[in-house]
């Protein structure tokens, strides 16, 4: 074939994701916290977007918003909720939400104000406004001088671990050792440990590792005892030395902590050269020590999970599923401002910029509505599929995969996967991630319906927790019990589930329970 330039005409089909479609997919998999951050950035960049709370009072709402409100008046009492119980309740509510979404390209994403979880009803709102006004009037600490600090500003801060250690540097006289000590303090982790290799500190400061080791010995005398250790054995040894209890037998015990973890007391007695009574006393002393001495200075605040979906039981039977309206951003498109600046704009570039901003704002609001509707559809179908779990507990959790939900709501599996990522639902049995309800299936030994892997794990844990000390269940025995209950499971699967739950083998559990006796 000759190598020469030529023109060819070809036809092909391909799927191209537009920027708007990429934005909609991105919004679908964001959590509510990430969604709020994203919307805040859009509010800063797009002058036609505004928060619903910031809208001017008395301004006539856009035509699309009025149509949405008219639809809401003809719909269920709670606009963004699904009522499960009646045969056609789900379909009716989902159809209402979809209809409201299709014509609301420039309206708020959030559900109506009456879609609120039990315990936070509208009846609390009257007292809330008065309490807010009172707190603002008392923000100056309750006095008559508005310049006085508030009560919350007079609280003392908790001292950090690094500050506590730096306050003890006066115990080190040498200036070089003090510089080394400052670097070592910065290397201490949240548990109070140092890296095992200290050569990078010596290389950074241009000193010998021996000098770093000598400084470390001084730092290990700081408070709290056990700080600046490089492993668990050294941490416990420092605390025992502070208590004057680090004798050769105890040091031998620290050198063989792996035997203690296995509860092999006979081997420990041989290594330490003590009898059973002494080894029990030594183990009791080890248990009284603090393996993480720096946790008392931990400043991390535990963040509670904010559910995306709220679920509650209906009085007459069934379930009500609704979006958590408190966590969803409320944005509107300011059509009045768009009309005003459009009339005043003369440049083509400026007009193109304003039109692009309007299109971007409308698409964002539409994407937010689609996201809310999709989450509601998926959560509602999960509740329908896993109703036995909410009624009877984890032992009744049925097998479920993404395809089961996708086929019912007529969406792709990837869409369901994005919806269930980083989304949580508040149920009468607690807060669960949506992905928790998707578990693989284990076959039935009698040919009946399959069992959920999560329910089987729960059953294994229940069997092990209820076993007596004199009759520890082996993996083979657990398989035998489960097969009698109709669960077709292999021994290696039982071992895998047991290890995943952090449960030791039958030998380890037997040693542990005998030592506890």
ZIFEN-V170304 format. One record per residue. N is the residue number from 1. SS is DSSP state (2 for helix, 1 for strand, 0 for the rest). Layout:
n=N ss=SS
n=N ss=SS
This chain:
n=1 ss=0
n=2 ss=0
n=3 ss=0
n=4 ss=0
n=5 ss=0
n=6 ss=0
n=7 ss=0
n=8 ss=0
n=9 ss=0
n=10 ss=0
n=11 ss=0
n=12 ss=0
n=13 ss=0
n=14 ss=0
n=15 ss=0
n=16 ss=0
n=17 ss=0
n=18 ss=0
n=19 ss=2
n=20 ss=2
n=21 ss=2
n=22 ss=2
n=23 ss=2
n=24 ss=2
n=25 ss=2
n=26 ss=2
n=27 ss=2
n=28 ss=2
n=29 ss=2
n=30 ss=0
n=31 ss=0
n=32 ss=2
n=33 ss=2
n=34 ss=2
n=35 ss=2
n=36 ss=2
n=37 ss=2
n=38 ss=2
n=39 ss=2
n=40 ss=2
n=41 ss=2
n=42 ss=2
n=43 ss=2
n=44 ss=2
n=45 ss=2
n=46 ss=0
n=47 ss=0
n=48 ss=0
n=49 ss=1
n=50 ss=1
n=51 ss=1
n=52 ss=2
n=53 ss=2
n=54 ss=2
n=55 ss=0
n=56 ss=0
n=57 ss=0
n=58 ss=0
n=59 ss=0
n=60 ss=0
n=61 ss=0
n=62 ss=0
n=63 ss=2
n=64 ss=2
n=65 ss=2
n=66 ss=2
n=67 ss=2
n=68 ss=2
n=69 ss=2
n=70 ss=2
n=71 ss=2
n=72 ss=2
n=73 ss=2
n=74 ss=2
n=75 ss=0
n=76 ss=0
n=77 ss=0
n=78 ss=0
n=79 ss=0
n=80 ss=0
n=81 ss=1
n=82 ss=1
n=83 ss=1
n=84 ss=1
n=85 ss=0
n=86 ss=0
n=87 ss=0
n=88 ss=0
n=89 ss=2
n=90 ss=2
n=91 ss=2
n=92 ss=2
n=93 ss=2
n=94 ss=2
n=95 ss=2
n=96 ss=2
n=97 ss=2
n=98 ss=2
n=99 ss=2
n=100 ss=2
n=101 ss=2
n=102 ss=2
n=103 ss=0
n=104 ss=0
n=105 ss=0
n=106 ss=0
n=107 ss=0
n=108 ss=0
n=109 ss=0
n=110 ss=0
n=111 ss=0
n=112 ss=0
n=113 ss=0
n=114 ss=0
n=115 ss=0
n=116 ss=0
n=117 ss=0
n=118 ss=0
n=119 ss=0
n=120 ss=0
n=121 ss=0
n=122 ss=2
n=123 ss=2
n=124 ss=2
n=125 ss=2
n=126 ss=2
n=127 ss=2
n=128 ss=2
n=129 ss=2
n=130 ss=2
n=131 ss=2
n=132 ss=2
n=133 ss=2
n=134 ss=2
n=135 ss=2
n=136 ss=2
n=137 ss=2
n=138 ss=0
n=139 ss=0
n=140 ss=0
n=141 ss=0
n=142 ss=0
n=143 ss=0
n=144 ss=0
n=145 ss=0
n=146 ss=0
n=147 ss=0
n=148 ss=0
n=149 ss=0
n=150 ss=0
n=151 ss=2
n=152 ss=2
n=153 ss=2
n=154 ss=2
n=155 ss=0
n=156 ss=0
n=157 ss=0
n=158 ss=0
n=159 ss=0
n=160 ss=0
n=161 ss=2
n=162 ss=2
n=163 ss=2
n=164 ss=2
n=165 ss=2
n=166 ss=2
n=167 ss=0
n=168 ss=0
n=169 ss=2
n=170 ss=2
n=171 ss=2
n=172 ss=0
n=173 ss=0
n=174 ss=0
n=175 ss=2
n=176 ss=2
n=177 ss=2
n=178 ss=2
n=179 ss=2
n=180 ss=2
n=181 ss=2
n=182 ss=2
n=183 ss=2
n=184 ss=2
n=185 ss=2
n=186 ss=2
n=187 ss=2
n=188 ss=0
n=189 ss=0
n=190 ss=0
n=191 ss=0
n=192 ss=0
n=193 ss=1
n=194 ss=0
n=195 ss=0
n=196 ss=0
n=197 ss=0
n=198 ss=0
n=199 ss=2
n=200 ss=2
n=201 ss=2
n=202 ss=2
n=203 ss=2
n=204 ss=2
n=205 ss=2
n=206 ss=0
n=207 ss=0
n=208 ss=0
n=209 ss=2
n=210 ss=2
n=211 ss=2
n=212 ss=2
n=213 ss=2
n=214 ss=2
n=215 ss=2
n=216 ss=2
n=217 ss=2
n=218 ss=2
n=219 ss=2
n=220 ss=0
n=221 ss=0
n=222 ss=0
n=223 ss=0
n=224 ss=0
n=225 ss=0
n=226 ss=0
n=227 ss=0
n=228 ss=0
n=229 ss=1
n=230 ss=0
n=231 ss=0
n=232 ss=2
n=233 ss=2
n=234 ss=2
n=235 ss=2
n=236 ss=2
n=237 ss=2
n=238 ss=2
n=239 ss=2
n=240 ss=2
n=241 ss=2
n=242 ss=2
n=243 ss=0
n=244 ss=0
n=245 ss=0
n=246 ss=0
n=247 ss=0
n=248 ss=2
n=249 ss=2
n=250 ss=2
n=251 ss=2
n=252 ss=2
n=253 ss=2
n=254 ss=2
n=255 ss=2
n=256 ss=0
n=257 ss=2
n=258 ss=2
n=259 ss=2
n=260 ss=2
n=261 ss=2
n=262 ss=0
n=263 ss=0
n=264 ss=0
n=265 ss=2
n=266 ss=2
n=267 ss=2
n=268 ss=2
n=269 ss=2
n=270 ss=2
n=271 ss=2
n=272 ss=2
n=273 ss=0
n=274 ss=0
n=275 ss=0
n=276 ss=2
n=277 ss=2
n=278 ss=2
n=279 ss=2
n=280 ss=2
n=281 ss=2
n=282 ss=2
n=283 ss=2
n=284 ss=2
n=285 ss=2
n=286 ss=2
n=287 ss=2
n=288 ss=0
n=289 ss=0
n=290 ss=0
n=291 ss=0
n=292 ss=0
n=293 ss=0
n=294 ss=0
n=295 ss=2
n=296 ss=2
n=297 ss=2
n=298 ss=0
n=299 ss=0
n=300 ss=0
n=301 ss=0
n=302 ss=0
n=303 ss=0
n=304 ss=0
n=305 ss=0
n=306 ss=0
n=307 ss=0
n=308 ss=0
n=309 ss=1
n=310 ss=1
n=311 ss=1
n=312 ss=1
n=313 ss=1
n=314 ss=0
n=315 ss=0
n=316 ss=0
n=317 ss=0
n=318 ss=0
n=319 ss=1
n=320 ss=1
n=321 ss=1
n=322 ss=1
n=323 ss=1
n=324 ss=0
n=325 ss=2
n=326 ss=2
n=327 ss=2
n=328 ss=0
n=329 ss=0
n=330 ss=0
n=331 ss=1
n=332 ss=1
n=333 ss=1
n=334 ss=0
n=335 ss=2
n=336 ss=2
n=337 ss=2
n=338 ss=2
n=339 ss=2
n=340 ss=2
n=341 ss=2
n=342 ss=2
n=343 ss=2
n=344 ss=2
n=345 ss=0
n=346 ss=0
n=347 ss=0
n=348 ss=2
n=349 ss=2
n=350 ss=2
n=351 ss=2
n=352 ss=2
n=353 ss=2
n=354 ss=2
n=355 ss=2
n=356 ss=2
n=357 ss=2
n=358 ss=2
n=359 ss=2
n=360 ss=2
n=361 ss=2
n=362 ss=2
n=363 ss=2
n=364 ss=2
n=365 ss=2
n=366 ss=2
n=367 ss=2
n=368 ss=2
n=369 ss=2
n=370 ss=2
n=371 ss=2
n=372 ss=2
n=373 ss=2
n=374 ss=2
n=375 ss=2
n=376 ss=2
n=377 ss=2
n=378 ss=2
n=379 ss=2
n=380 ss=2
n=381 ss=2
n=382 ss=2
n=383 ss=2
n=384 ss=2
n=385 ss=2
n=386 ss=0
n=387 ss=2
n=388 ss=2
n=389 ss=2
n=390 ss=2
n=391 ss=2
n=392 ss=2
n=393 ss=0
n=394 ss=2
n=395 ss=2
n=396 ss=2
n=397 ss=0
n=398 ss=0
n=399 ss=0
n=400 ss=0
n=401 ss=0
n=402 ss=2
n=403 ss=2
n=404 ss=2
n=405 ss=2
n=406 ss=2
n=407 ss=2
n=408 ss=2
n=409 ss=2
n=410 ss=0
n=411 ss=0
n=412 ss=0
n=413 ss=2
n=414 ss=2
n=415 ss=2
n=416 ss=2
n=417 ss=2
n=418 ss=2
n=419 ss=2
n=420 ss=2
n=421 ss=0
n=422 ss=0
n=423 ss=0
n=424 ss=1
n=425 ss=1
n=426 ss=1
n=427 ss=1
n=428 ss=0
n=429 ss=0
n=430 ss=1
n=431 ss=1
n=432 ss=1
n=433 ss=1
n=434 ss=2
n=435 ss=2
n=436 ss=2
n=437 ss=2
n=438 ss=0
n=439 ss=0
n=440 ss=0
n=441 ss=1
n=442 ss=1
n=443 ss=0
n=444 ss=1
n=445 ss=0
n=446 ss=0
n=447 ss=0
n=448 ss=0
n=449 ss=0
n=450 ss=0
n=451 ss=1
n=452 ss=1
n=453 ss=2
n=454 ss=2
n=455 ss=2
n=456 ss=2
n=457 ss=2
n=458 ss=2
n=459 ss=2
n=460 ss=2
n=461 ss=2
n=462 ss=2
n=463 ss=2
n=464 ss=2
n=465 ss=2
n=466 ss=0
n=467 ss=0
n=468 ss=0
n=469 ss=0
n=470 ss=0
n=471 ss=0
n=472 ss=0
n=473 ss=0
n=474 ss=0
n=475 ss=2
n=476 ss=2
n=477 ss=2
n=478 ss=2
n=479 ss=2
n=480 ss=2
n=481 ss=2
n=482 ss=2
n=483 ss=2
n=484 ss=2
n=485 ss=0
n=486 ss=0
n=487 ss=1
n=488 ss=0
n=489 ss=0
n=490 ss=0
n=491 ss=2
n=492 ss=2
n=493 ss=2
n=494 ss=2
n=495 ss=2
n=496 ss=2
n=497 ss=2
n=498 ss=2
n=499 ss=2
n=500 ss=2
n=501 ss=0
n=502 ss=0
n=503 ss=0
n=504 ss=0
n=505 ss=0
n=506 ss=2
n=507 ss=2
n=508 ss=2
n=509 ss=2
n=510 ss=2
n=511 ss=2
n=512 ss=2
n=513 ss=2
n=514 ss=2
n=515 ss=2
n=516 ss=2
n=517 ss=0
